[in-house]
Amino acid sequence: MRLHATLGSCLRHALAACVCAAPLAAQARFATTVLGQSSGTGGGGINNPANALGAPQGGGLVQGSLHVHTLGIGGSLTLELGVAAVDGPGCDLVVYENGFQLAGTGLVFTEGIHLEVASNGVDYARMPGRYQGPIGGFPGAPGAPWGVLSGVAGGTPVLANASTNAIDPFNPAVAGGDCFDLAELAAHPLVLAGLLDLQAVRQVRLVDVVEGLSLDSQGAPIWDNSGSFGSADVDAVAVVQTAATVAAGQPRADLSIDAAGHLVLEISDPDGFGDLVQPQCTASWNLAPISLTRLRGLLPQVAPIQGGVRMRSATPIAGSGRRAMLSVSVVDTTGLFSVDQIALQG
């Protein structure tokens, strides 16, 4: 617990960062019911599972929130979603933990959460996660660089707060939080056996990462900042993609690392690049709005693709030592939306 158009013209507008008004009335797109709780040993904080329901109540970039439920060391919380999450383009679910940037350091204080999902309330699959940091954590530092955790919630601060601002809680490019793409479970045994329907995810389980003991999907121990006494806090879970938001004409923002280790961003729309509502598209780097100039500097190799553009870094990001959280979202003229997020892990 912490208290604390031409191609150039199209790109210029499409990648301009903005903060969009939040559809706060859409409360069903959050967790609505507590199904179960397993309190961990110790961990301090606030024991109130109801705080994990509804919209996020983030404390901002450099401060945690008190409107959270603390899992306890090794604890878990199981929630019912108000509307089923579906596997659409990019991010499908956002978990809002309670991470915050340590002022003046550029480091983030993190306490990790594994996300598990189910469609029948019984068979839960864990989203694959990755820790990319030193054994034992970062010596002498109370935090870790952005991007050290991917597929594990808790590494990104929460800016959206339904009580104090109008930041869109379904757009992590401006709201913060950690994205999860259900497509990463496509080959999971539960999916292949028909026990988990990625087009109808109705329950989520949030499991505290025990520092040095919990493993990522590669079998490596995860070293967050929880130490021997702290544990993760749950603020909210938001459903980005539902049956009502996914459609054949949906635009797509897709961030990836290619086989050569280069960062790649693809932005496209089945109805053509001009169908994007350019002022409503967003991009952020460690939650700071990112300009076209900086993004083009990072991704200077630009090529057309079907309905859009492909941007690629000139040199490999993998192995460069660069760590960050990059998020990009796009919106079309019918209001269809997608967002993607990638942890650059050095």
C-alpha positions in Angstrom: 0.0 0.0 0.0 1.4 3.4 -1.0 0.0 6.9 0.0 1.6 8.6 -1.7 -4.6 14.6 -46.3 -1.0 13.9 -46.9 0.9 11.2 -45.1 2.7 13.8 -43.0 -0.5 15.8 -42.3 -2.4 12.6 -41.4 0.4 11.5 -39.0 0.7 14.9 -37.5 -2.9 14.9 -36.4 -3.3 11.2 -35.8 -0.5 11.1 -33.3 -1.2 14.3 -31.5 -1.9 13.6 -27.8 -5.2 14.7 -26.3 -7.3 14.0 -23.2 -10.8 12.9 -24.1 -13.9 13.2 -21.9 -14.7 10.1 -19.9 -18.0 8.3 -20.4 -18.4 8.1 -16.7 -22.0 6.9 -17.0 -20.8 3.6 -18.5 -20.2 2.1 -15.0 -21.1 -1.4 -16.3 -17.7 -1.5 -18.1 -16.0 -1.9 -14.8 -16.0 -4.7 -12.1 -19.4 -4.7 -10.5 -19.4 -7.6 -8.0 -16.9 -9.1 -5.5 -16.9 -12.9 -6.0 -14.2 -13.8 -3.6 -11.3 -12.6 -1.5 -8.2 -14.3 -0.2 -6.3 -12.0 2.1 -2.6 -12.4 2.0 -0.4 -12.3 5.1 0.5 -8.8 6.1 0.9 -6.3 3.3 -0.6 -3.4 5.2 -3.0 -1.0 3.6 -6.8 -0.9 3.2 -9.0 -4.0 3.4 -12.1 -3.0 1.5 -12.8 -5.1 -1.7 -15.7 -2.7 -2.7 -13.1 -0.1 -3.4 -12.1 -2.2 -6.5 -15.5 -1.8 -8.0 -16.5 0.9 -10.5 -14.3 3.5 -12.1 -10.7 4.3 -11.1 -10.0 6.8 -8.4 -6.4 7.4 -9.2 -4.1 9.6 -7.1 -2.1 11.0 -10.1 1.4 10.7 -11.4 3.3 11.1 -8.2 0.9 9.9 -5.5 -1.1 6.8 -4.8 -4.8 6.7 -4.0 -6.6 5.7 -0.8 -9.6 4.4 -2.7 -8.1 0.9 -3.1 -8.2 -2.6 -1.8 -4.9 -4.0 -0.6 -4.5 -7.7 -1.5 -2.0 -8.6 1.2 1.1 -10.6 0.4 0.1 -13.4 -1.9 -3.6 -12.5 -1.6 -6.2 -12.3 -4.4 -9.4 -10.7 -5.3 -12.0 -12.2 -7.7 -14.4 -9.9 -9.5 -17.4 -10.1 -11.8 -17.3 -7.7 -14.8 -20.4 -5.6 -15.5 -20.1 -6.5 -19.2 -18.1 -9.2 -20.9 -14.7 -8.3 -22.2 -14.0 -9.5 -25.8 -10.8 -10.0 -27.7 -10.7 -6.9 -30.0 -7.9 -4.9 -31.5 -5.1 -4.1 -29.0 -5.9 -3.6 -25.4 -9.1 -5.4 -24.1 -8.8 -4.9 -20.3 -7.0 -2.3 -18.1 -6.1 -3.0 -14.5 -5.6 0.1 -12.4 -3.2 -0.7 -9.5 -1.7 2.2 -7.5 1.8 2.7 -8.8 3.3 6.2 -8.8 6.4 8.0 -10.0 8.9 9.0 -7.4 9.2 12.7 -7.8 12.5 13.8 -9.2 13.7 10.3 -10.0 11.9 9.1 -13.1 11.4 5.8 -11.3 8.0 4.2 -10.5 7.2 2.5 -7.2 5.5 -0.7 -8.2 3.7 -3.6 -6.5 2.8 -6.2 -9.0 -0.5 -8.0 -9.8 -1.0 -11.0 -11.9 -4.3 -10.9 -13.9 -6.3 -14.1 -14.4 -9.5 -14.3 -16.6 -12.4 -16.6 -16.9 -15.6 -16.9 -18.8 -17.3 -19.6 -16.7 -16.3 -18.5 -13.2 -14.3 -21.7 -12.7 -11.4 -22.0 -15.2 -9.0 -19.1 -14.9 -6.1 -18.5 -17.2 -3.2 -16.2 -16.2 -2.2 -13.5 -18.6 1.5 -13.9 -19.6 3.8 -11.4 -17.9 7.4 -10.5 -18.1 9.9 -9.0 -15.6 13.0 -7.5 -17.2 15.2 -6.3 -14.4 18.1 -7.4 -12.3 17.8 -10.2 -9.8 17.0 -8.7 -6.4 15.5 -5.6 -8.0 17.4 -2.3 -8.6 20.0 -1.9 -5.9 19.7 1.3 -3.8 16.6 2.5 -5.6 13.2 2.6 -4.0 11.6 2.3 -7.5 12.2 0.8 -10.9 12.3 2.3 -14.4 9.1 2.4 -16.4 8.5 -0.7 -18.5 10.2 -3.2 -16.2 6.9 -5.1 -15.9 4.8 -6.1 -18.9 1.7 -8.3 -18.6 1.8 -7.6 -14.9 -0.2 -4.7 -13.5 1.2 -2.2 -11.1 3.9 -0.6 -13.2 2.0 2.4 -14.4 0.5 5.3 -12.4 -3.3 6.1 -12.5 -4.3 9.5 -13.7 -8.0 8.9 -14.2 -10.2 9.7 -11.3 -14.0 9.6 -11.7 -14.5 12.0 -8.8 -12.0 14.7 -9.8 -11.4 14.7 -13.5 -12.8 13.7 -16.9 -9.9 11.6 -18.2 -11.3 8.6 -20.2 -10.8 5.5 -18.0 -11.0 3.3 -21.1 -8.0 4.9 -22.8 -4.8 4.0 -20.9 -2.8 6.3 -23.2 -4.2 9.2 -21.1 -5.6 7.4 -18.1 -2.6 5.3 -17.0 -3.1 1.7 -15.8 -1.8 -1.5 -17.4 -3.2 -3.0 -20.6 -4.0 -6.6 -21.3 -4.7 -8.1 -24.7 -6.7 -11.3 -24.6 -5.2 -12.4 -27.9 -2.1 -13.4 -25.8 -4.2 -16.3 -24.5 -5.2 -17.7 -27.9 -3.0 -20.8 -27.5 -3.8 -21.4 -23.8 -4.9 -24.9 -23.0 -8.2 -23.6 -21.5 -9.0 -21.8 -24.7 -8.1 -24.8 -26.8 -10.3 -27.0 -24.6 -13.3 -24.6 -25.0 -13.3 -23.8 -21.2 -12.3 -20.1 -21.7 -14.1 -18.0 -24.3 -12.0 -15.0 -25.2 -15.1 -13.4 -26.7 -16.9 -13.6 -23.4 -14.6 -12.9 -20.4 -16.8 -12.2 -17.4 -14.6 -12.7 -14.4 -11.1 -11.6 -13.4 -8.9 -12.6 -10.5 -6.1 -10.3 -9.3 -3.2 -12.0 -7.5 -0.5 -10.2 -5.6 3.0 -10.7 -6.8 5.2 -11.9 -4.0 8.6 -10.3 -4.6 11.3 -12.7 -5.5 8.9 -15.7 -5.3 6.2 -15.2 -7.9 7.4 -16.1 -11.4 6.7 -14.5 -14.7 5.6 -16.5 -17.8 9.3 -17.3 -18.6 9.9 -18.8 -15.1 11.9 -15.8 -13.8 11.3 -14.4 -10.3 9.6 -11.0 -10.3 11.3 -8.3 -8.2 8.9 -5.4 -7.7 9.1 -2.9 -4.9 6.9 -4.7 -2.4 9.7 -6.2 -0.3 8.8 -8.3 2.7 6.1 -6.1 4.0 4.1 -4.5 1.1 1.6 -5.8 -1.3 -0.4 -4.6 -4.3 -3.5 -2.4 -4.2 -6.5 -2.7 -6.6 -8.1 0.5 -7.7 -10.3 -0.7 -10.6 -10.6 -2.9 -13.7 -11.9 -1.4 -16.9 -13.3 -3.3 -19.9 -12.0 -1.6 -23.1 -13.4 -3.9 -25.7 -16.9 -5.3 -25.5 -19.3 -6.8 -28.0 -20.7 -3.3 -28.5 -17.3 -1.7 -29.3 -15.8 -4.4 -31.7 -16.9 -4.1 -35.3 -15.6 -4.9 -38.8 -14.7 -1.2 -39.5 -12.8 -0.7 -36.2 -9.5 1.2 -36.5 -6.3 -0.4 -35.1 -3.3 0.8 -33.2 -0.7 -2.0 -32.9 2.6 -1.7 -31.1 5.1 -4.5 -31.3 8.8 -5.5 -31.3 9.7 -7.2 -34.6 12.1 -10.2 -35.0 15.1 -7.9 -35.3 14.2 -6.1 -32.0 12.9 -2.9 -33.7 9.8 -1.0 -32.3 6.9 -1.0 -34.7 3.7 1.0 -34.7 1.0 0.3 -37.2 -2.1 2.6 -37.4 -4.8 1.6 -39.8 -8.6 1.8 -40.5 -10.5 -0.6 -42.8 -12.3 2.5 -44.2 -9.0 4.2 -44.9 -6.6 6.4 -42.9 -8.8 9.4 -43.5 -11.6 7.9 -41.5 -9.7 8.5 -38.3 -10.9 11.5 -36.2 -7.4 13.0 -36.0 -7.8 15.3 -33.0 -9.1 12.4 -30.8 -6.1 10.1 -31.4 -3.7 10.0 -28.5 -0.1 9.0 -27.8 1.9 9.1 -24.6 5.4 8.2 -23.4 5.4 7.4 -19.7 2.0 9.1 -19.6 3.4 12.3 -21.0 1.7 13.4 -24.2 4.2 12.7 -27.0 4.5 14.9 -30.1 4.8 13.8 -33.7 8.3 15.1 -33.8 9.5 12.9 -30.9 7.5 9.9 -32.2 8.9 10.3 -35.7 12.4 10.6 -34.2 11.9 7.3 -32.5 10.1 5.7 -35.5 11.6 7.3 -38.5 11.0 4.5 -41.0 7.5 5.1 -42.4 5.8 3.0 -45.0 2.2 2.7 -46.2 0.1 -0.4 -45.3 -3.5 -1.3 -46.1 -5.6 1.6 -44.7 -2.8 3.2 -42.8 0.9 3.5 -42.0 3.7 1.5 -40.5 6.4 3.2 -38.5 9.6 1.5 -37.3 12.6 2.4 -35.3 15.9 2.8 -37.2 17.8 0.7 -34.7 16.7 -2.1 -32.3 15.0 -1.1 -29.1 15.6 -4.6 -27.6 19.0 -4.5 -25.9 19.3 -0.7 -26.2 18.7 -0.1 -22.4 15.8 2.1 -23.2 12.9 1.6 -20.8 9.5 3.2 -21.1 5.7 2.7 -21.4 4.4 3.8 -24.8 0.6 3.9 -25.5 -1.2 4.9 -28.7 -5.0 5.1 -29.4 -7.1 5.8 -32.5 -10.8 6.7 -33.0 -12.7 6.8 -36.3 -15.7 8.9 -37.5 -18.2 6.3 -36.1 -16.7 6.4 -32.7 -15.0 3.0 -33.0 -11.8 2.9 -30.9 -8.7 0.9 -30.2 -5.6 1.4 -28.0 -2.4 -0.4 -27.6 0.4 -0.2 -25.0 3.9 -1.6 -25.0 6.5 -1.8 -22.2 9.9 -1.1 -23.6 12.1 -3.3 -21.5 15.7 -2.2 -22.3 
